[in-house]
Amino acid sequence: MNKTVVINVVGLTKRLLGAHTPFLTTFLASSKQQFIQPAFPAVTCTAQSNYLTGKLPTNHGIIGNGWYFKEECEVKFWRQSNKLVQVPKLWDELKKTNPNFTCANMFWWYNMYSTVDFSVTPRPNYLADGRKIPDIYSHPAELRDTLQNQLGTFPLFNFWGPKTSIKSSQWIADATIKTDQLHNPTLTLVYLPHLDYNIQRYGLDFSKIGKDLSEIDTVVKQLVSYYEARQASVVVLSEYGITNVNNPVHINRYLRKKGWLGIRVERGLELLDAGASEVFAVADHQIAHVYIKNKARIEEVAAYLKEIDGVDQVIKGNDKETLGMAHERAGDIVLVADSKSWFTYYFWEDDAKAPDYARMVDIHKKPGYDPVEMLTDPKNPFVVPKIVGKLLKKKLGFRTVMDVIPLKAELIKGSHGRVPEDRDDWPIFMSKHAFKETVISSTQVYSQLKQIVTH
């Protein structure tokens, strides 16, 4: 078997390659490049699951980054157990082929309790006093201590939130190299999220994202140079492309206007009560899953949703099967935004009644994806002193919350989830192995990776 590394540069597309990415541009010139027809939806968890199983959500069950857990009547995002992916993965197949095969998963999602040999994934400590302490989970368990003793604590707050920076992707790259030196796995999967941040903040504005492109180019060069020196096969791929948007669609507010949303009031603040809702939506970038309690109302709800500005497709019935979304976790209706729009999770109509988590980085409490968590209000001159003051209180042992996230979805300028019209905005697959197709499906990534490892 060939020693192989798969470097997942999130958000990388042909459009982004150029003056700011000299190494990646050179790597492309010496490699075979293929466009990947984006997974549907084109979001992290679905794309990665398609790549690693060769199946669609109908089979593996990962219909987005989160969904409505019907037995619990709760919306949950960013779960971590690999058991949620309901079919075997690439490494399972390769282990059957060769018992000496080993795999390291460095930060790809659903990375806990899987059958890989070595794994590392973010896992903060949530303390009883409300603090969130940066940390990781690893298998074997001692790998966590080895990496953090050598590299420092994983920079969680540079991985997500207003402080996102190249530090998190650099740490992941360094940890990947350390893990390889310790264990020499046959296949290594490494996740570099850096481009995801500022392209969502600013869109495809190269005057603002040029530095990010240069930074990730340097990190990729480090990894490729390391692995090529060890005669490893190198694959560089991405999950989706991010395109410009300017129209946030507050889909749950539209459902609320019809009286379909269940709202619970606690301490004067509103919470979405999914279990009590007749109809509600789980927003996930440019996709939204709409769950309907009374299935006889599907056509009525679909007709209403079609009229909303920013909604491009209303998918239901047999069309879900055609798109590979015929799984019980999927919404009764799946919405796709138009090319300039994206869906927020916002359900309140008065910001004064927004839940406390709305103004915080809280990926597990929010009933939908919230990219605004990467921002503070640029028009608020007091936000930095406010953050400093809160950090000081925390250091002094006082309980406080970091309620610094604005309720301004219009600040977001880039999104993904739908299939972009231009292939230059599609994810890409680059390797030095010759494949005939210039365009592959997201599920074909599985067979190509398998071929590279076993060639």
ChimeraX attribute file (.defattr): number of C-alpha atoms within 10 A of each C-alpha:
attribute: neighborCount
match mode: 1-to-1
recipient: residues
	/A:1	16
	/A:2	15
	/A:3	21
	/A:4	24
	/A:5	26
	/A:6	22
	/A:7	23
	/A:8	23
	/A:9	25
	/A:10	21
	/A:11	27
	/A:12	28
	/A:13	23
	/A:14	18
	/A:15	13
	/A:16	20
	/A:17	18
	/A:18	14
	/A:19	11
	/A:20	19
	/A:21	22
	/A:22	16
	/A:23	21
	/A:24	23
	/A:25	17
	/A:26	12
	/A:27	18
	/A:28	18
	/A:29	12
	/A:30	12
	/A:31	18
	/A:32	17
	/A:33	23
	/A:34	20
	/A:35	23
	/A:36	24
	/A:37	21
	/A:38	27
	/A:39	29
	/A:40	22
	/A:41	29
	/A:42	28
	/A:43	24
	/A:44	21
	/A:45	22
	/A:46	26
	/A:47	25
	/A:48	24
	/A:49	30
	/A:50	25
	/A:51	23
	/A:52	24
	/A:53	24
	/A:54	22
	/A:55	20
	/A:56	24
	/A:57	26
	/A:58	20
	/A:59	18
	/A:60	21
	/A:61	22
	/A:62	25
	/A:63	27
	/A:64	29
	/A:65	21
	/A:66	24
	/A:67	26
	/A:68	24
	/A:69	15
	/A:70	13
	/A:71	7
	/A:72	10
	/A:73	13
	/A:74	16
	/A:75	21
	/A:76	19
	/A:77	21
	/A:78	16
	/A:79	15
	/A:80	16
	/A:81	13
	/A:82	15
	/A:83	14
	/A:84	12
	/A:85	20
	/A:86	15
	/A:87	16
	/A:88	15
	/A:89	22
	/A:90	19
	/A:91	22
	/A:92	18
	/A:93	12
	/A:94	20
	/A:95	15
	/A:96	10
	/A:97	12
	/A:98	11
	/A:99	8
	/A:100	11
	/A:101	19
	/A:102	21
	/A:103	25
	/A:104	25
	/A:105	26
	/A:106	24
	/A:107	24
	/A:108	20
	/A:109	22
	/A:110	20
	/A:111	24
	/A:112	22
	/A:113	13
	/A:114	19
	/A:115	18
	/A:116	20
	/A:117	15
	/A:118	22
	/A:119	27
	/A:120	27
	/A:121	23
	/A:122	20
	/A:123	17
	/A:124	15
	/A:125	13
	/A:126	12
	/A:127	9
	/A:128	7
	/A:129	10
	/A:130	11
	/A:131	15
	/A:132	13
	/A:133	14
	/A:134	15
	/A:135	18
	/A:136	22
	/A:137	19
	/A:138	22
	/A:139	20
	/A:140	11
	/A:141	13
	/A:142	10
	/A:143	20
	/A:144	20
	/A:145	16
	/A:146	15
	/A:147	21
	/A:148	15
	/A:149	10
	/A:150	11
	/A:151	14
	/A:152	11
	/A:153	16
	/A:154	23
	/A:155	21
	/A:156	20
	/A:157	16
	/A:158	16
	/A:159	22
	/A:160	20
	/A:161	21
	/A:162	17
	/A:163	17
	/A:164	21
	/A:165	21
	/A:166	19
	/A:167	18
	/A:168	20
	/A:169	26
	/A:170	20
	/A:171	21
	/A:172	23
	/A:173	21
	/A:174	18
	/A:175	23
	/A:176	25
	/A:177	18
	/A:178	17
	/A:179	21
	/A:180	17
	/A:181	10
	/A:182	11
	/A:183	14
	/A:184	15
	/A:185	20
	/A:186	20
	/A:187	26
	/A:188	24
	/A:189	18
	/A:190	24
	/A:191	22
	/A:192	26
	/A:193	24
	/A:194	26
	/A:195	21
	/A:196	21
	/A:197	26
	/A:198	24
	/A:199	24
	/A:200	23
	/A:201	21
	/A:202	19
	/A:203	20
	/A:204	20
	/A:205	14
	/A:206	14
	/A:207	8
	/A:208	14
	/A:209	20
	/A:210	17
	/A:211	14
	/A:212	21
	/A:213	23
	/A:214	16
	/A:215	20
	/A:216	24
	/A:217	19
	/A:218	17
	/A:219	20
	/A:220	22
	/A:221	16
	/A:222	16
	/A:223	19
	/A:224	23
	/A:225	13
	/A:226	13
	/A:227	18
	/A:228	13
	/A:229	9
	/A:230	11
	/A:231	11
	/A:232	18
	/A:233	19
	/A:234	23
	/A:235	20
	/A:236	22
	/A:237	25
	/A:238	27
	/A:239	28
	/A:240	32
	/A:241	30
	/A:242	27
	/A:243	23
	/A:244	20
	/A:245	22
	/A:246	17
	/A:247	20
	/A:248	23
	/A:249	23
	/A:250	20
	/A:251	25
	/A:252	25
	/A:253	20
	/A:254	18
	/A:255	22
	/A:256	19
	/A:257	10
	/A:258	11
	/A:259	13
	/A:260	19
	/A:261	23
	/A:262	18
	/A:263	18
	/A:264	13
	/A:265	12
	/A:266	10
	/A:267	7
	/A:268	11
	/A:269	16
	/A:270	20
	/A:271	20
	/A:272	23
	/A:273	17
	/A:274	24
	/A:275	19
	/A:276	15
	/A:277	20
	/A:278	17
	/A:279	24
	/A:280	30
	/A:281	33
	/A:282	31
	/A:283	28
	/A:284	30
	/A:285	28
	/A:286	29
	/A:287	27
	/A:288	32
	/A:289	25
	/A:290	28
	/A:291	24
	/A:292	19
	/A:293	15
	/A:294	9
	/A:295	11
	/A:296	9
	/A:297	12
	/A:298	18
	/A:299	12
	/A:300	10
	/A:301	19
	/A:302	19
	/A:303	11
	/A:304	12
	/A:305	21
	/A:306	14
	/A:307	10
	/A:308	12
	/A:309	13
	/A:310	22
	/A:311	22
	/A:312	18
	/A:313	17
	/A:314	19
	/A:315	21
	/A:316	19
	/A:317	13
	/A:318	10
	/A:319	14
	/A:320	19
	/A:321	14
	/A:322	11
	/A:323	15
	/A:324	18
	/A:325	28
	/A:326	22
	/A:327	18
	/A:328	12
	/A:329	20
	/A:330	24
	/A:331	24
	/A:332	22
	/A:333	24
	/A:334	23
	/A:335	28
	/A:336	25
	/A:337	24
	/A:338	19
	/A:339	22
	/A:340	16
	/A:341	25
	/A:342	31
	/A:343	29
	/A:344	27
	/A:345	26
	/A:346	24
	/A:347	24
	/A:348	19
	/A:349	14
	/A:350	9
	/A:351	12
	/A:352	11
	/A:353	15
	/A:354	18
	/A:355	21
	/A:356	14
	/A:357	17
	/A:358	22
	/A:359	18
	/A:360	18
	/A:361	24
	/A:362	14
	/A:363	19
	/A:364	15
	/A:365	13
	/A:366	21
	/A:367	26
	/A:368	26
	/A:369	23
	/A:370	21
	/A:371	22
	/A:372	25
	/A:373	22
	/A:374	20
	/A:375	23
	/A:376	21
	/A:377	16
	/A:378	10
	/A:379	7
	/A:380	9
	/A:381	9
	/A:382	10
	/A:383	16
	/A:384	13
	/A:385	10
	/A:386	14
	/A:387	15
	/A:388	11
	/A:389	13
	/A:390	19
	/A:391	16
	/A:392	13
	/A:393	14
	/A:394	15
	/A:395	10
	/A:396	9
	/A:397	11
	/A:398	12
	/A:399	12
	/A:400	15
	/A:401	18
	/A:402	14
	/A:403	17
	/A:404	20
	/A:405	20
	/A:406	18
	/A:407	17
	/A:408	12
	/A:409	22
	/A:410	12
	/A:411	20
	/A:412	24
	/A:413	24
	/A:414	26
	/A:415	29
	/A:416	27
	/A:417	26
	/A:418	27
	/A:419	21
	/A:420	19
	/A:421	9
	/A:422	9
	/A:423	18
	/A:424	16
	/A:425	22
	/A:426	27
	/A:427	26
	/A:428	27
	/A:429	26
	/A:430	23
	/A:431	21
	/A:432	16
	/A:433	16
	/A:434	11
	/A:435	12
	/A:436	9
	/A:437	10
	/A:438	11
	/A:439	15
	/A:440	18
	/A:441	15
	/A:442	26
	/A:443	22
	/A:444	19
	/A:445	20
	/A:446	20
	/A:447	15
	/A:448	17
	/A:449	20
	/A:450	18
	/A:451	13
	/A:452	19
	/A:453	19
	/A:454	14
	/A:455	9
